[in-house]
Amino acid sequence: MKVGLLPAPAAPLSPYWAAYLRELGLTPEAPALSDAEALALGAQSLPGEAPTVQLALGRVLALDRVDAAVLPEWPAVRGDAWGEALTELLPRRISGLPTLLPVPERVQDLTELETQAAGLGLRVAQNPGGVRLALERVRPLAQPRAVELPLLTRASRATVAVIGPRPLLMEEVLAGGLRPALEALGLHPVFSYEVPYPEARRRAERLEGFGQMPAGERELFGAASLLAGKGAVAGLLLVSPARDGATRAALGRLAAGLHKPALLLDLDAGEREWPELEAFRDRLTLGARGRDTAPASPRAPGGAE
């Protein structure tokens, strides 16, 4: 069987799945197009969807005649159909796709992870002995890497926490211009994906309604609560993929509970300039007063739900 493995910078387990497929005797295929080309291909096929969905689809379409494609799952927010069932929805919208096989993107429980990995291995390799051996060999890659909280201060700069889903913020082709734009304004950005996940989760456990929060909201709300509680953080930039109403609604709920200045921003592919950031910078650095949550730019597509 010829199997593709999609790039997933936002998925901590990506090295695990790549090594596992190789241990099974497979050579995982990568998309034959660059990320920018894959994004354009996905946008042409699903023009009305969020850029994160377009990029995922474009990468699938860029695989060269594979029988199946392995996709790390996304941590979903409330009402996020794509995050909850990406591998089910894409074939319904686009015909002729290879079989899409979802895999966990983060270790929650090693036994559960290896159970799912074994099921995947039997499906693509049909060799129980080889699956057991492969699982043993890649087990060290399942252990989470130790991550420390990034520096929250930088000389002569106001610190802004940038909160958003990892499949958006960690993709260079989607959000690569955001950090340089903030630094050019004299701000020090700290991104939510830089917060160690165990710390974000522990912080989320203190929040009201934690038990009903989907995984994506636990991560976003926990990181935001932790960073907002730091004195060095002057304000928060809440970033949603354009045309993603579920994520924008989740960030709107998050903004409503903040006690520091915040700006909601919809981010579309190809953007490199955001005029609203300058006014937000002035609000943080000049001590402007007003509502804790600034409205999103009128030009931003997709309104809050």
C-alpha positions in Angstrom: 0.0 0.0 0.0 1.2 3.5 -0.9 0.6 5.8 2.1 0.9 9.6 2.3 1.7 11.5 5.4 0.7 15.2 5.5 3.0 17.7 7.0 1.7 18.9 10.4 3.9 21.4 12.1 1.2 21.9 14.7 1.1 18.2 15.7 3.6 17.2 18.4 3.3 13.5 17.3 4.2 14.1 13.6 7.7 12.6 14.1 6.1 9.5 15.8 3.8 8.8 12.9 6.5 9.3 10.3 8.9 6.9 12.2 6.1 4.4 12.8 5.2 4.1 9.1 8.9 3.6 8.2 9.2 0.9 10.8 6.3 -0.8 9.1 8.3 -0.9 6.0 6.5 1.9 4.3 7.9 5.0 2.7 5.5 7.8 3.7 4.8 10.0 0.7 4.8 13.8 1.1 2.8 16.3 -1.0 4.5 17.0 -4.3 3.7 20.8 -4.1 5.0 23.5 -1.9 2.7 24.7 0.9 1.9 27.9 -1.1 0.9 25.8 -4.1 -1.1 23.4 -2.0 -2.9 26.3 -0.3 -3.8 27.7 -3.7 -5.0 24.3 -4.9 -7.2 23.9 -1.8 -8.6 27.4 -2.1 -9.6 26.8 -5.7 -11.5 23.6 -4.6 -13.1 25.0 -1.5 -13.1 28.8 -1.9 -15.6 29.5 0.9 -13.8 27.6 3.7 -11.1 28.6 6.2 -7.5 28.7 5.1 -6.6 25.9 7.5 -9.1 23.6 5.7 -7.9 24.8 2.3 -4.3 24.0 3.2 -5.2 20.5 4.5 -7.2 19.7 1.3 -4.5 21.1 -0.9 -1.9 18.9 0.7 -4.1 15.8 0.2 -4.6 16.7 -3.5 -0.8 17.2 -3.8 -0.1 13.6 -2.8 1.0 11.5 -5.8 -1.5 8.6 -6.3 -1.5 7.2 -2.8 -3.9 4.6 -1.5 -4.4 6.3 1.9 -3.3 9.5 3.6 -2.6 9.9 7.3 -3.8 13.1 8.8 -3.2 14.2 12.4 -6.4 15.3 14.1 -7.1 18.9 15.1 -8.1 20.0 18.6 -11.7 21.3 17.9 -13.7 24.1 19.5 -17.4 24.1 20.1 -19.4 23.8 16.9 -16.2 23.1 14.8 -17.4 20.5 12.3 -14.1 20.5 10.4 -12.0 20.1 13.5 -14.3 17.3 14.7 -14.5 15.3 11.5 -12.0 16.6 8.9 -11.4 13.2 7.4 -15.1 12.5 7.0 -16.1 15.9 5.6 -13.4 16.3 3.0 -14.4 13.2 0.9 -18.0 14.4 1.0 -17.0 17.7 -0.5 -14.3 16.5 -2.9 -14.6 13.3 -4.9 -11.7 11.0 -5.7 -9.7 11.6 -2.6 -7.6 8.7 -1.2 -8.8 7.0 2.0 -8.1 9.5 4.9 -6.9 8.0 8.1 -7.0 10.3 11.2 -4.4 9.8 13.9 -4.0 11.5 17.3 -1.9 14.7 17.2 -1.0 14.6 20.9 -0.3 12.0 23.6 -3.2 11.8 26.0 -2.7 8.2 27.1 0.1 6.0 25.8 -2.0 2.8 25.9 -4.8 4.5 23.9 -2.3 5.9 21.5 -0.7 2.5 20.8 -4.1 0.9 20.4 -5.0 3.4 17.7 -1.5 3.1 16.2 -1.9 -0.7 16.1 -5.2 -0.4 14.2 -3.6 1.9 11.7 -0.6 -0.4 11.3 -2.8 -3.5 10.7 -4.8 -1.5 8.1 -1.8 -0.3 6.1 0.7 -3.2 6.6 -1.4 -6.3 7.5 1.5 -7.7 9.5 0.7 -8.2 13.3 4.2 -9.1 14.2 5.7 -6.1 12.4 3.1 -3.8 14.1 4.1 -5.0 17.5 7.8 -4.5 16.8 7.2 -1.1 15.2 5.3 0.1 18.2 8.1 -0.9 20.6 10.7 0.9 18.4 8.9 4.2 18.2 7.6 4.3 21.8 10.3 6.7 22.9 9.0 9.3 20.3 5.6 9.3 22.0 7.1 10.8 25.2 6.2 14.6 25.3 9.2 16.9 25.1 9.9 19.2 28.0 8.9 22.7 27.1 9.5 25.9 29.2 7.4 29.0 29.2 9.0 31.5 26.8 10.4 34.8 28.0 7.6 37.2 28.6 9.7 40.4 28.6 11.9 42.1 26.1 13.6 45.5 26.6 11.6 48.5 25.6 8.7 46.5 24.2 5.2 45.8 25.3 4.4 42.1 25.5 1.3 40.9 23.6 -0.1 37.3 24.0 -1.1 35.9 20.6 -3.9 33.3 21.1 -5.1 31.1 18.3 -5.3 27.5 17.0 -2.1 25.8 16.3 -3.1 24.7 12.8 -3.2 28.4 12.0 -0.4 30.0 14.0 2.2 27.3 13.4 1.8 27.2 9.6 4.3 29.6 8.0 2.3 29.8 4.8 -0.8 31.0 6.8 0.6 33.1 9.7 4.2 33.6 8.9 3.8 37.3 8.6 2.2 37.9 12.0 5.3 37.8 14.2 7.4 40.1 12.1 4.4 42.5 11.8 4.1 42.7 15.6 7.9 43.0 16.1 8.0 45.8 13.5 5.5 47.7 15.7 7.8 47.4 18.7 5.8 44.7 20.4 7.1 41.4 21.9 4.7 38.6 20.8 4.3 35.4 22.8 2.2 32.8 21.0 -0.2 30.4 22.7 1.4 27.4 21.2 4.6 28.3 23.0 2.9 27.7 26.4 3.6 24.2 27.7 0.4 22.2 27.2 0.4 20.7 30.7 0.5 24.2 32.2 -2.3 25.4 29.8 -4.5 22.5 30.7 -3.9 22.9 34.5 -4.9 26.6 34.1 -8.0 25.6 32.0 -9.1 23.2 34.8 -9.7 26.3 37.0 -12.1 27.8 34.6 -15.9 27.5 34.8 -17.3 24.9 32.5 -14.0 23.1 32.0 -15.7 19.7 31.9 -17.8 20.8 28.9 -15.0 22.4 27.0 -13.8 20.7 23.8 -10.1 20.0 23.6 -9.4 23.1 21.4 -11.0 25.5 23.8 -9.2 24.0 26.8 -5.9 24.7 25.1 -6.8 28.2 23.9 -8.6 29.3 27.1 -5.9 27.8 29.3 -3.1 29.5 27.5 -4.9 32.8 27.4 -5.8 32.6 31.1 -2.2 31.8 32.0 -0.7 34.6 29.9 -3.3 37.2 30.9 -2.4 36.5 34.5 1.2 37.5 33.9 2.0 41.2 34.8 4.4 41.4 31.9 1.6 40.8 29.3 0.0 44.1 28.3 -2.8 42.7 26.1 -4.0 39.8 24.0 -4.4 39.3 20.3 -7.0 36.7 19.6 -6.5 35.2 16.1 -9.0 33.2 14.1 -8.8 31.7 10.6 -10.9 33.8 8.2 -14.3 32.2 7.5 -14.1 30.0 10.6 -17.1 31.1 12.5 -16.7 28.4 15.3 -13.2 29.5 16.2 -14.1 33.2 16.1 -17.1 32.5 18.3 -14.9 30.7 20.8 -12.4 33.5 20.9 -15.3 36.0 21.3 -16.4 34.0 24.4 -12.8 34.1 25.6 -12.5 37.8 25.1 -15.7 38.5 27.1 -14.0 37.1 30.2 -10.7 39.0 29.9 -9.6 41.9 32.0 -6.9 43.2 29.8 -7.1 44.9 26.4 -7.8 42.4 23.6 -8.2 42.5 19.8 -10.0 40.0 17.7 -8.4 39.4 14.3 -9.4 37.2 11.4 -6.4 36.0 9.5 -6.5 35.0 5.8 -3.8 33.4 3.7 -1.4 35.8 2.0 -2.0 38.7 4.4 1.1 40.5 5.6 -0.3 43.9 6.8 -2.9 44.5 9.4 -3.7 48.2 10.0 -5.6 47.6 13.1 -2.5 46.3 14.9 -1.0 49.8 15.0 -4.0 51.2 16.9 -3.9 48.2 19.2 -0.1 48.8 19.8 -0.9 52.4 20.7 -3.6 51.3 23.1 -1.1 49.1 24.9 1.9 51.4 24.9 0.2 54.8 25.4 -2.1 53.6 28.2 -5.3 54.1 26.2 -8.5 53.3 28.0 -11.8 51.9 26.8 -13.4 48.5 26.4 -11.3 45.5 27.2 -12.1 44.0 23.9 -11.7 46.0 20.7 -14.0 45.2 17.8 -12.6 43.3 14.9 -11.7 45.2 11.8 -14.7 45.8 9.5 -12.8 44.3 6.6 -12.3 41.0 8.4 -14.5 38.3 6.8 -16.8 36.2 9.0 -18.6 37.7 12.0 -18.9 36.4 15.5 -21.7 34.0 16.1 
